[in-house]
């Protein structure tokens, strides 16, 4: 057995009283203001140089003039001149600096790749929903009570610990979702991974992702998306339409915005619950799961084209992209990977090229259109196209392992 260090997140509901909720909102607002001030200072520093347009400047040079050391100096000046900022923990302000710098790093990365990107922007109150204690000494969890630094005036906050915490707690993020508060604890834990695993044939499976069937396994088992997800999404669309008809900044606008956010959170919770339950089911029943190595960003790219060469089938492609993104393929794979790893199994990925077109019975190429089932003229095999693809995905991995073994 080999020991491996992994990081896991635990999300727990907080039940603050009236004073505690006001103080949580106060800390969140101060960290938002600090975030915005750091962005304003970074823009001023950038515009002192030759290229005033930030996007042009980033293309011309790779130098980063706004560093963490510079940001901390400005933050100290803010705290000296602002009594409200002195009432919150320095760990929270450190996190706001890291968030701005990380946003700039992502922006630099996108510009270098030639992709579209925009520098970090000033956050409104509805867009800034969390703050972080990045040192374990700044917070303590005693039973079902969470003690945060500089919260002595309002006392410890009640936490609903619905499951035990395994490992060493490293960070604590306080999250606001409309009128509810949560704490997300990042935990460092050690798991034991076997060096060599003998896997039986009935404990290995190939997995094909789809739109009509979310998961199709090589043994014929299928998992379809729930209809309730579609109903929840229609509710979100309804509130989006209502929101577009309201006067921005009015009382009705913010009332509808709150309903819209609630509908979105409910939809994401439903999707997350569906992913967690099905990934756990697969991790418990199989020791080897082989999936597709899919570049979701490329698959869901627009087919719009340009004015000179406009795209074909743009509406159909946009609907397909929406369905793929609604399924949350990437998140599902992440859940399967870490859950099967904790149980001593393996999750592998293979190149999905021609897995839908190849016949799993005779390995002959059988061309078919989208939505058409597999019907081989060579060996007479008739299968659902997703089931056929799942068998090919598993075979592809097993054949790869055999060839690697021979070369070794």
PyMOL commands that set and color helices and strands:
alter all, ss='L'
color gray80, all
select helices_A, chain A and resi 18-47+54-60+68-81+83-86+90-113+136-138+201-203+227-244+251-285+296-299+314-327+329-342+385-407
alter helices_A, ss='H'
color red, helices_A
select strands_A, chain A and resi 2-15+130-133+139-142+145-148+157-160+168-177+180-193+204-209+215-217+222-223+288-292+346-350+374-375+382-383
alter strands_A, ss='S'
color yellow, strands_A
deselect
rebuild
show_as cartoon
